[in-house]
Each structure stands twice: as C-alpha cells, then as structure tokens.
Amino acid sequence: TGDLWFDSSISQLKVYTGSEWELGNDPYKLTTVAASGLLPITTAELFQHIRFTPDAAETTEGERFINSATIWAEQYTGRYFKLTDLIEYHDDFPAQTNYLQTVKNPFILKGSDAVSVASITYYNNDAVLTTVDASEYRIVNKHSKGHVLPSVGKFWPSDVISGDSDVVMVSYRTGLAPADVPASVKSAILLIAASMFENRENEIVGQGIALLKPIIAAKDLLHPYKVR
C-alpha cells in the first residue's frame, strides 16, 4: 500500500491503494487535451537538488521524471500543478430543480479552480452537436473547486438527446503557472523525481515498469493541498 508504479507504456505514475493501482481520476469521463503549461520545477532545479551534473541524455531523463512526479502529485491531491486543458463528459446537464424549487446545480470540475471554460457542447434531440453560448454560463471558484453555473437569470439547455451517454462535453483549463505553485508542492515533486532518478535502474526486465517505495515526506507536504 502506497507503492508507486511507473508504467512507461502510457507514461503514468500510479499508486497502490491496498487493492488496486489507482490513477486518481476517471479516464472514461475525463480526457486530457493538452498540458499547455510549464512544469512546476526545471531540470536545473532537480539536479541542483541532488547535487548532480547531468549530460544531455540525463537531462531528458530528468525532465521525464519531473513530469511523472508532477502527474503523481496531481493525482494524489486532485489538483493540477501545470496549466492543463481538459474535457469532461456528462450524460446530461446538471439538475435544475429538486422537485420543490429551482436550484440550477453546477458542473463541478476536476482539478481545483478553473482558469477558463473554452466551450460547453452537447448533442440535441436531433443528434446535432450544439454549442452553448458563453453568455449563458459563468465560472465560480469556491471551496477549491471550479463550478460552472448558468448565468444569472439563465437555465441549462433542456433539449439534450436521451438514451446516449457522454453527450455533454465541458472543455476547460485548470492548473497553475510555475510561479504560483506552492513551495511545499515543489519540494514534494523534487523528492519524488529525485527518488525516481536515483532508482531508475530498479526495473523489471521486459515489463517496462519501475516499482518505487513511496516518499512519506512528499505525501506529508502534499496532503494540505488535497481537494476534499
């Protein structure tokens, strides 16, 4: 429990929960379009941390470990520490009543605060892909989560096609620029990346994966930033 598993076939770092290897998000309902932002730390910072002078190949390897460590930190906390474009899939728009009164429930986005919403699209009753006008919704960031609500006085579309799944798509950006990433998060990423660099030869031959023991200090540093 708590072991890390780097699967090089998909470049993902997973954690063992005691019963399964876990990524931290639902890959069937959330798609990463692009990690458009810079990583929270640089290779120069990593090699300064481990007091090592790399060659070109080791610099490339170090960047890969930083990326993997950042992904793990994001999965552990439920936040993104580099600017990332995502698409969430839903079967319908959120409920707008609770049978007694109008409530206009929001989309609650993954990845902590939303930076922006690029688009909200859906298939209508005629199976035509339709875009919701940007004036019809608004972003409210609260409780460390991005909420997308209908604009004041507006309502979500009611003509979504029925009988099909994943027919409503919310495209948005979340994450932080390097300067905005907390120092303790950067320290945690450094610890994980340094451990991967030092133990990169601990590989199961023919499997393309590396098993690493968790770094308790890194998890302690990240824990206050877990989205609850």
RAPEQUI-V179647 format. One record per pair of residues at least 24 apart in sequence whose C-alpha atoms are under 10 Angstrom apart, sorted by the first residue. I is the first residue (numbers start at 0). J is the second residue. D is the distance in Angstrom with one decimal. If there is no record, write none. Layout:
# RAPEQUI-V179647
i=I j=J d=D
i=I j=J d=D
This chain:
# RAPEQUI-V179647
i=0 j=212 d=9.5
i=0 j=213 d=9.1
i=1 j=211 d=9.5
i=1 j=212 d=7.5
i=1 j=213 d=5.9
i=1 j=214 d=9.0
i=1 j=215 d=9.2
i=1 j=218 d=9.8
i=2 j=210 d=7.2
i=2 j=211 d=6.1
i=2 j=212 d=5.0
i=2 j=213 d=5.3
i=2 j=214 d=9.0
i=3 j=71 d=8.8
i=3 j=191 d=9.8
i=3 j=195 d=9.9
i=3 j=209 d=8.3
i=3 j=210 d=6.0
i=3 j=211 d=5.1
i=3 j=212 d=6.2
i=3 j=213 d=6.1
i=3 j=214 d=9.4
i=4 j=71 d=10.0
i=4 j=208 d=6.9
i=4 j=209 d=6.0
i=4 j=210 d=4.9
i=4 j=211 d=6.5
i=4 j=212 d=8.9
i=4 j=213 d=9.8
i=5 j=64 d=9.7
i=5 j=67 d=7.9
i=5 j=68 d=9.7
i=5 j=71 d=9.6
i=5 j=195 d=9.2
i=5 j=202 d=9.8
i=5 j=207 d=8.5
i=5 j=208 d=5.4
i=5 j=209 d=5.4
i=5 j=210 d=6.7
i=5 j=211 d=8.1
i=6 j=67 d=9.9
i=6 j=206 d=8.8
i=6 j=207 d=6.7
i=6 j=208 d=4.9
i=6 j=209 d=7.2
i=6 j=210 d=9.2
i=7 j=67 d=9.8
i=7 j=206 d=9.0
i=7 j=207 d=5.8
i=7 j=208 d=5.8
i=7 j=209 d=8.3
i=8 j=206 d=9.3
i=8 j=207 d=7.0
i=8 j=208 d=8.1
i=10 j=63 d=8.7
i=10 j=64 d=9.8
i=10 j=66 d=9.0
i=10 j=67 d=7.1
i=10 j=70 d=9.5
i=10 j=208 d=9.6
i=11 j=66 d=9.3
i=11 j=67 d=6.5
i=11 j=68 d=9.3
i=11 j=70 d=7.3
i=11 j=71 d=8.0
i=11 j=208 d=10.0
i=12 j=64 d=9.7
i=12 j=66 d=9.6
i=12 j=67 d=5.9
i=12 j=68 d=7.4
i=12 j=69 d=9.2
i=12 j=70 d=6.9
i=12 j=71 d=5.7
i=12 j=72 d=9.5
i=12 j=74 d=9.0
i=12 j=208 d=9.6
i=12 j=209 d=9.5
i=12 j=210 d=9.8
i=13 j=67 d=9.5
i=13 j=70 d=9.0
i=13 j=71 d=6.8
i=13 j=74 d=8.4
i=13 j=75 d=9.4
i=13 j=210 d=9.9
i=14 j=71 d=8.0
i=14 j=74 d=9.0
i=14 j=75 d=8.5
i=14 j=211 d=9.8
i=14 j=212 d=9.9
i=14 j=213 d=8.6
i=15 j=213 d=9.9
i=21 j=74 d=8.7
i=21 j=75 d=9.6
i=22 j=70 d=9.1
i=22 j=71 d=8.0
i=22 j=73 d=9.7
i=22 j=74 d=6.2
i=22 j=75 d=8.5
i=23 j=70 d=9.8
i=23 j=71 d=8.6
i=23 j=72 d=10.0
i=23 j=73 d=8.3
i=23 j=74 d=4.7
i=23 j=75 d=6.6
i=23 j=76 d=8.6
i=23 j=77 d=7.1
i=24 j=73 d=9.8
i=24 j=74 d=7.0
i=24 j=75 d=9.8
i=24 j=77 d=8.0
i=24 j=109 d=8.5
i=24 j=110 d=9.6
i=25 j=87 d=9.8
i=26 j=87 d=9.8
i=27 j=87 d=9.2
i=27 j=88 d=8.2
i=27 j=165 d=9.4
i=28 j=86 d=8.2
i=28 j=87 d=5.8
i=28 j=88 d=5.1
i=28 j=89 d=7.3
i=28 j=90 d=10.0
i=28 j=165 d=7.7
i=28 j=168 d=9.6
i=29 j=85 d=6.9
i=29 j=86 d=5.8
i=29 j=87 d=4.7
i=29 j=88 d=6.5
i=29 j=89 d=9.6
i=29 j=108 d=10.0
i=29 j=109 d=8.6
i=29 j=168 d=9.7
i=29 j=169 d=9.7
i=29 j=170 d=9.9
i=30 j=84 d=8.7
i=30 j=85 d=5.7
i=30 j=86 d=5.2
i=30 j=87 d=6.6
i=30 j=88 d=8.4
i=30 j=170 d=9.4
i=31 j=83 d=7.3
i=31 j=84 d=6.2
i=31 j=85 d=4.7
i=31 j=86 d=6.6
i=31 j=87 d=9.0
i=31 j=170 d=9.8
i=31 j=172 d=10.0
i=32 j=83 d=7.7
i=32 j=84 d=5.3
i=32 j=85 d=5.4
i=32 j=86 d=6.9
i=32 j=170 d=8.9
i=32 j=171 d=9.6
i=32 j=172 d=9.6
i=33 j=82 d=8.8
i=33 j=83 d=5.9
i=33 j=84 d=5.2
i=33 j=85 d=7.3
i=33 j=86 d=10.0
i=33 j=172 d=9.4
i=34 j=79 d=9.7
i=34 j=81 d=7.0
i=34 j=82 d=6.1
i=34 j=83 d=4.3
i=34 j=84 d=6.2
i=34 j=85 d=8.8
i=34 j=172 d=9.4
i=34 j=173 d=9.8
i=34 j=174 d=9.4
i=35 j=81 d=7.7
i=35 j=82 d=5.7
i=35 j=83 d=5.6
i=35 j=84 d=7.0
i=35 j=172 d=9.2
i=35 j=174 d=9.8
i=36 j=80 d=9.0
i=36 j=81 d=5.2
i=36 j=82 d=4.3
i=36 j=83 d=6.5
i=36 j=84 d=9.3
i=36 j=173 d=10.0
i=36 j=174 d=8.3
i=36 j=175 d=7.9
i=36 j=176 d=6.6
i=36 j=177 d=8.3
i=37 j=66 d=9.9
i=37 j=80 d=9.1
i=37 j=81 d=6.0
i=37 j=82 d=7.2
i=37 j=83 d=9.6
i=37 j=175 d=9.0
i=37 j=176 d=6.8
i=37 j=177 d=6.6
i=38 j=62 d=8.9
i=38 j=65 d=7.6
i=38 j=66 d=6.9
i=38 j=69 d=7.5
i=38 j=70 d=10.0
i=38 j=80 d=7.5
i=38 j=81 d=5.7
i=38 j=82 d=8.6
i=38 j=175 d=9.4
i=38 j=176 d=8.1
i=38 j=177 d=6.6
i=38 j=180 d=9.8
i=38 j=185 d=9.9
i=39 j=65 d=8.5
i=39 j=66 d=9.0
i=39 j=69 d=7.6
i=39 j=80 d=6.5
i=39 j=81 d=6.4
i=39 j=82 d=9.8
i=39 j=175 d=8.3
i=39 j=176 d=7.3
i=39 j=177 d=4.5
i=39 j=178 d=7.8
i=39 j=179 d=8.8
i=39 j=180 d=6.6
i=39 j=181 d=9.3
i=39 j=182 d=9.7
i=39 j=184 d=8.7
i=39 j=185 d=6.5
i=39 j=188 d=8.3
i=39 j=189 d=9.7
i=40 j=65 d=7.4
i=40 j=66 d=9.2
i=40 j=69 d=9.0
i=40 j=177 d=7.0
i=40 j=178 d=9.6
i=40 j=180 d=9.3
i=40 j=184 d=10.0
i=40 j=185 d=6.6
i=40 j=186 d=9.1
i=40 j=188 d=8.0
i=40 j=189 d=7.7
i=41 j=65 d=7.9
i=41 j=66 d=9.9
i=41 j=177 d=9.4
i=41 j=189 d=9.6
i=42 j=189 d=9.8
i=42 j=192 d=9.9
i=44 j=185 d=9.9
i=44 j=189 d=8.2
i=45 j=186 d=9.9
i=45 j=188 d=9.2
i=45 j=189 d=6.1
i=45 j=190 d=8.9
i=45 j=192 d=7.6
i=45 j=193 d=7.0
i=45 j=196 d=9.6
i=46 j=189 d=9.4
i=46 j=193 d=8.3
i=46 j=196 d=9.8
i=48 j=186 d=9.5
i=48 j=189 d=7.4
i=48 j=190 d=8.7
i=48 j=193 d=7.9
i=49 j=189 d=9.0
i=49 j=190 d=9.3
i=49 j=192 d=9.9
i=49 j=193 d=6.7
i=49 j=194 d=9.6
i=49 j=196 d=9.3
i=49 j=197 d=9.0
i=57 j=196 d=9.0
i=60 j=195 d=10.0
i=60 j=196 d=7.9
i=60 j=199 d=9.5
i=61 j=192 d=7.5
i=61 j=193 d=8.4
i=61 j=195 d=8.9
i=61 j=196 d=6.8
i=62 j=192 d=8.9
i=63 j=192 d=8.8
i=63 j=195 d=9.9
i=63 j=196 d=9.6
i=64 j=188 d=9.4
i=64 j=189 d=9.5
i=64 j=191 d=8.3
i=64 j=192 d=5.1
i=64 j=193 d=8.0
i=64 j=194 d=9.1
i=64 j=195 d=6.4
i=64 j=196 d=6.9
i=64 j=199 d=9.4
i=65 j=188 d=7.0
i=65 j=189 d=7.4
i=65 j=190 d=9.8
i=65 j=191 d=8.1
i=65 j=192 d=5.2
i=65 j=193 d=8.4
i=65 j=195 d=9.0
i=65 j=196 d=9.3
i=66 j=188 d=9.0
i=66 j=192 d=8.3
i=67 j=188 d=9.1
i=67 j=191 d=8.8
i=67 j=192 d=7.6
i=67 j=195 d=9.1
i=68 j=187 d=8.6
i=68 j=188 d=5.5
i=68 j=189 d=7.8
i=68 j=190 d=8.6
i=68 j=191 d=5.6
i=68 j=192 d=5.4
i=68 j=193 d=9.2
i=68 j=194 d=9.6
i=68 j=195 d=8.4
i=69 j=184 d=9.2
i=69 j=185 d=8.9
i=69 j=187 d=9.0
i=69 j=188 d=5.9
i=69 j=189 d=9.1
i=69 j=191 d=8.7
i=69 j=192 d=8.4
i=70 j=188 d=9.3
i=71 j=188 d=8.6
i=71 j=191 d=8.8
i=72 j=184 d=7.9
i=72 j=185 d=9.6
i=72 j=187 d=7.8
i=72 j=188 d=6.8
i=72 j=191 d=8.9
i=72 j=217 d=8.8
i=72 j=218 d=8.4
i=72 j=221 d=7.2
i=72 j=222 d=9.7
i=72 j=224 d=9.8
i=72 j=225 d=9.5
i=73 j=110 d=8.1
i=73 j=174 d=9.5
i=73 j=184 d=9.8
i=73 j=188 d=9.9
i=73 j=221 d=9.3
i=73 j=224 d=9.7
i=73 j=225 d=9.0
i=74 j=110 d=9.2
i=74 j=225 d=9.3
i=75 j=218 d=8.2
i=75 j=221 d=7.8
i=75 j=222 d=8.2
i=75 j=224 d=9.2
i=75 j=225 d=7.0
i=75 j=226 d=9.2
i=76 j=110 d=8.8
i=76 j=111 d=9.3
i=76 j=218 d=9.3
i=76 j=221 d=6.8
i=76 j=222 d=6.9
i=76 j=223 d=8.4
i=76 j=224 d=5.9
i=76 j=225 d=3.9
i=76 j=226 d=5.9
i=76 j=227 d=8.8
i=77 j=109 d=7.2
i=77 j=110 d=5.6
i=77 j=111 d=7.0
i=77 j=144 d=9.9
i=77 j=224 d=8.3
i=77 j=225 d=6.0
i=77 j=226 d=5.5
i=77 j=227 d=8.5
i=78 j=109 d=7.6
i=78 j=110 d=4.3
i=78 j=111 d=5.2
i=78 j=112 d=8.3
i=78 j=143 d=8.9
i=78 j=144 d=9.2
i=78 j=173 d=8.5
i=78 j=174 d=7.0
i=78 j=175 d=9.2
i=78 j=224 d=7.8
i=78 j=225 d=7.3
i=78 j=226 d=6.8
i=79 j=109 d=9.0
i=79 j=110 d=5.4
i=79 j=111 d=7.2
i=79 j=112 d=9.2
i=79 j=172 d=9.9
i=79 j=173 d=6.7
i=79 j=174 d=4.5
i=79 j=175 d=6.9
i=79 j=176 d=10.0
i=79 j=180 d=9.6
i=80 j=110 d=9.0
i=80 j=111 d=9.9
i=80 j=173 d=8.7
i=80 j=174 d=5.2
i=80 j=175 d=5.1
i=80 j=176 d=7.4
i=80 j=177 d=7.7
i=80 j=179 d=8.7
i=80 j=180 d=6.4
i=80 j=181 d=9.2
i=80 j=184 d=8.5
i=80 j=185 d=9.2
i=81 j=173 d=8.0
i=81 j=174 d=5.0
i=81 j=175 d=5.0
i=81 j=176 d=5.9
i=81 j=177 d=7.0
i=81 j=179 d=9.6
i=81 j=180 d=8.4
i=82 j=114 d=8.6
i=82 j=172 d=6.8
i=82 j=173 d=5.7
i=82 j=174 d=4.2
i=82 j=175 d=5.3
i=82 j=176 d=6.3
i=82 j=177 d=9.0
i=83 j=110 d=9.1
i=83 j=114 d=9.5
i=83 j=171 d=8.4
i=83 j=172 d=5.6
i=83 j=173 d=5.5
i=83 j=174 d=5.9
i=83 j=175 d=8.5
i=84 j=114 d=9.7
i=84 j=115 d=9.4
i=84 j=116 d=9.4
i=84 j=117 d=8.9
i=84 j=170 d=7.2
i=84 j=171 d=5.7
i=84 j=172 d=4.4
i=84 j=173 d=6.6
i=84 j=174 d=8.7
i=85 j=109 d=9.0
i=85 j=110 d=9.2
i=85 j=116 d=9.6
i=85 j=117 d=9.6
i=85 j=168 d=10.0
i=85 j=169 d=8.1
i=85 j=170 d=5.7
i=85 j=171 d=5.5
i=85 j=172 d=6.1
i=85 j=173 d=7.8
i=86 j=116 d=9.8
i=86 j=117 d=9.5
i=86 j=118 d=9.4
i=86 j=119 d=9.4
i=86 j=167 d=9.9
i=86 j=168 d=6.4
i=86 j=169 d=5.4
i=86 j=170 d=4.3
i=86 j=171 d=6.4
i=86 j=172 d=8.8
i=87 j=119 d=9.6
i=87 j=165 d=8.7
i=87 j=167 d=8.1
i=87 j=168 d=5.6
i=87 j=169 d=5.1
i=87 j=170 d=6.5
i=87 j=171 d=8.3
i=88 j=120 d=9.9
i=88 j=121 d=9.6
i=88 j=164 d=8.5
i=88 j=165 d=4.9
i=88 j=166 d=6.9
i=88 j=167 d=5.7
i=88 j=168 d=4.8
i=88 j=169 d=6.6
i=88 j=170 d=9.0
i=89 j=121 d=9.2
i=89 j=164 d=7.0
i=89 j=165 d=4.8
i=89 j=166 d=6.2
i=89 j=167 d=5.0
i=89 j=168 d=6.4
i=89 j=169 d=8.2
i=90 j=121 d=9.4
i=90 j=159 d=8.8
i=90 j=160 d=9.1
i=90 j=161 d=8.4
i=90 j=162 d=8.9
i=90 j=163 d=7.1
i=90 j=164 d=4.7
i=90 j=165 d=4.7
i=90 j=166 d=5.4
i=90 j=167 d=6.0
i=90 j=168 d=8.9
i=91 j=121 d=8.5
i=91 j=122 d=9.7
i=91 j=155 d=9.8
i=91 j=156 d=9.4
i=91 j=157 d=9.0
i=91 j=158 d=9.6
i=91 j=159 d=6.6
i=91 j=160 d=8.4
i=91 j=161 d=8.3
i=91 j=163 d=9.4
i=91 j=164 d=8.1
i=91 j=165 d=7.8
i=91 j=166 d=6.9
i=91 j=167 d=6.0
i=91 j=168 d=9.3
i=92 j=121 d=9.0
i=92 j=154 d=10.0
i=92 j=155 d=6.6
i=92 j=156 d=7.4
i=92 j=157 d=8.0
i=92 j=158 d=9.9
i=92 j=159 d=7.9
i=92 j=166 d=9.4
i=92 j=167 d=7.0
i=92 j=168 d=9.6
i=93 j=148 d=9.2
i=93 j=155 d=7.8
i=93 j=156 d=9.9
i=94 j=155 d=8.7
i=95 j=149 d=9.7
i=95 j=154 d=7.6
i=95 j=155 d=7.6
i=95 j=157 d=9.7
i=101 j=154 d=9.9
i=103 j=148 d=7.2
i=103 j=149 d=7.1
i=103 j=150 d=9.9
i=103 j=153 d=9.1
i=103 j=154 d=7.0
i=103 j=155 d=7.8
i=104 j=146 d=9.2
i=104 j=147 d=8.8
i=104 j=148 d=6.9
i=104 j=149 d=8.5
i=104 j=154 d=9.9
i=104 j=155 d=9.3
i=105 j=136 d=9.7
i=105 j=137 d=9.7
i=105 j=138 d=9.3
i=105 j=139 d=9.4
i=105 j=145 d=9.3
i=105 j=146 d=5.7
i=105 j=147 d=5.2
i=105 j=148 d=4.6
i=105 j=149 d=7.5
i=105 j=155 d=9.4
i=106 j=138 d=9.6
i=106 j=145 d=8.1
i=106 j=146 d=5.6
i=106 j=147 d=5.1
i=106 j=148 d=6.8
i=106 j=149 d=9.6
i=106 j=169 d=8.6
i=107 j=139 d=9.7
i=107 j=140 d=9.6
i=107 j=144 d=6.7
i=107 j=145 d=5.9
i=107 j=146 d=4.7
i=107 j=147 d=6.6
i=107 j=148 d=9.0
i=108 j=140 d=9.7
i=108 j=144 d=6.5
i=108 j=145 d=5.2
i=108 j=146 d=6.2
i=108 j=147 d=7.7
i=108 j=169 d=8.9
i=108 j=171 d=8.7
i=108 j=172 d=9.9
i=108 j=173 d=9.0
i=109 j=143 d=9.9
i=109 j=144 d=7.1
i=109 j=145 d=7.4
i=109 j=146 d=9.5
i=109 j=171 d=9.9
i=109 j=173 d=8.4
i=109 j=226 d=9.2
i=110 j=143 d=8.8
i=110 j=144 d=7.2
i=110 j=145 d=7.9
i=110 j=172 d=9.1
i=110 j=173 d=6.2
i=110 j=174 d=6.9
i=110 j=226 d=8.3
i=111 j=140 d=8.3
i=111 j=141 d=9.0
i=111 j=142 d=8.6
i=111 j=143 d=5.1
i=111 j=144 d=4.3
i=111 j=145 d=6.0
i=111 j=146 d=9.5
i=111 j=173 d=7.1
i=111 j=174 d=7.5
i=111 j=175 d=10.0
i=111 j=224 d=9.8
i=111 j=225 d=9.4
i=111 j=226 d=6.9
i=111 j=227 d=9.8
i=112 j=138 d=9.4
i=112 j=139 d=8.5
i=112 j=140 d=5.4
i=112 j=141 d=7.5
i=112 j=142 d=8.7
i=112 j=143 d=5.7
i=112 j=144 d=4.8
i=112 j=145 d=4.5
i=112 j=146 d=8.2
i=112 j=172 d=9.1
i=112 j=173 d=6.3
i=112 j=174 d=7.4
i=112 j=175 d=9.3
i=113 j=138 d=7.5
i=113 j=139 d=8.3
i=113 j=140 d=6.7
i=113 j=141 d=9.9
i=113 j=143 d=9.3
i=113 j=144 d=7.3
i=113 j=145 d=4.8
i=113 j=146 d=7.8
i=113 j=147 d=8.9
i=113 j=171 d=7.1
i=113 j=172 d=6.0
i=113 j=173 d=4.6
i=113 j=174 d=7.4
i=113 j=175 d=9.9
i=114 j=138 d=8.8
i=114 j=140 d=9.0
i=114 j=145 d=8.4
i=114 j=171 d=7.6
i=114 j=172 d=5.4
i=114 j=173 d=5.0
i=114 j=174 d=7.2
i=114 j=175 d=8.7
i=115 j=145 d=9.4
i=115 j=147 d=10.0
i=115 j=170 d=8.9
i=115 j=171 d=5.7
i=115 j=172 d=5.3
i=115 j=173 d=7.2
i=116 j=145 d=10.0
i=116 j=147 d=8.5
i=116 j=169 d=7.5
i=116 j=170 d=6.0
i=116 j=171 d=4.1
i=116 j=172 d=6.3
i=116 j=173 d=9.0
i=117 j=169 d=7.9
i=117 j=170 d=5.4
i=117 j=171 d=5.2
i=117 j=172 d=7.4
i=118 j=168 d=8.0
i=118 j=169 d=6.1
i=118 j=170 d=5.3
i=118 j=171 d=7.1
i=119 j=147 d=10.0
i=119 j=167 d=7.3
i=119 j=168 d=5.7
i=119 j=169 d=4.6
i=119 j=170 d=6.3
i=119 j=171 d=8.7
i=120 j=166 d=8.2
i=120 j=167 d=5.9
i=120 j=168 d=5.2
i=120 j=169 d=6.6
i=120 j=170 d=8.4
i=121 j=156 d=9.1
i=121 j=158 d=9.3
i=121 j=159 d=6.8
i=121 j=160 d=8.4
i=121 j=165 d=8.9
i=121 j=166 d=5.5
i=121 j=167 d=4.3
i=121 j=168 d=6.1
i=121 j=169 d=8.8
i=122 j=158 d=8.4
i=122 j=159 d=5.9
i=122 j=160 d=5.9
i=122 j=161 d=9.3
i=122 j=163 d=9.5
i=122 j=165 d=9.4
i=122 j=166 d=5.6
i=122 j=167 d=6.8
i=122 j=168 d=9.2
i=123 j=156 d=8.9
i=123 j=157 d=8.7
i=123 j=158 d=5.4
i=123 j=159 d=4.5
i=123 j=160 d=4.9
i=123 j=161 d=8.7
i=123 j=166 d=8.6
i=123 j=167 d=9.4
i=124 j=157 d=9.4
i=124 j=158 d=5.7
i=124 j=159 d=5.7
i=124 j=160 d=4.3
i=124 j=161 d=7.3
i=125 j=158 d=8.9
i=125 j=159 d=8.9
i=125 j=160 d=7.2
i=126 j=159 d=8.6
i=126 j=160 d=6.5
i=126 j=161 d=9.6
i=126 j=166 d=9.3
i=127 j=159 d=9.7
i=127 j=160 d=9.0
i=128 j=159 d=9.9
i=128 j=166 d=8.8
i=128 j=167 d=9.3
i=129 j=159 d=9.5
i=129 j=167 d=9.5
i=130 j=167 d=9.9
i=130 j=168 d=9.6
i=131 j=155 d=8.8
i=131 j=156 d=8.1
i=142 j=226 d=8.5
i=142 j=227 d=8.5
i=143 j=224 d=9.2
i=143 j=225 d=9.4
i=143 j=226 d=6.6
i=143 j=227 d=8.3
i=144 j=226 d=7.7
i=144 j=227 d=9.1
i=145 j=171 d=9.9
i=145 j=173 d=8.6
i=181 j=221 d=9.8
i=181 j=224 d=9.4
i=182 j=220 d=9.4
i=183 j=217 d=8.7
i=183 j=219 d=9.4
i=183 j=220 d=5.7
i=183 j=221 d=7.1
i=183 j=223 d=9.7
i=183 j=224 d=9.7
i=184 j=217 d=8.2
i=184 j=218 d=9.5
i=184 j=219 d=9.9
i=184 j=220 d=6.4
i=184 j=221 d=5.9
i=184 j=222 d=9.4
i=184 j=223 d=9.7
i=184 j=224 d=8.3
i=185 j=217 d=9.6
i=185 j=220 d=9.2
i=185 j=221 d=9.3
i=186 j=216 d=9.4
i=186 j=217 d=7.4
i=186 j=220 d=7.7
i=186 j=221 d=9.2
i=187 j=214 d=8.7
i=187 j=215 d=9.6
i=187 j=216 d=7.4
i=187 j=217 d=4.3
i=187 j=218 d=7.2
i=187 j=219 d=8.4
i=187 j=220 d=6.0
i=187 j=221 d=6.7
i=188 j=217 d=7.3
i=188 j=218 d=9.8
i=188 j=220 d=9.5
i=188 j=221 d=9.1
i=189 j=217 d=8.6
i=190 j=214 d=7.3
i=190 j=215 d=9.8
i=190 j=216 d=8.1
i=190 j=217 d=6.3
i=190 j=218 d=9.9
i=191 j=215 d=9.9
i=191 j=216 d=9.6
i=191 j=217 d=6.9
i=191 j=218 d=9.5
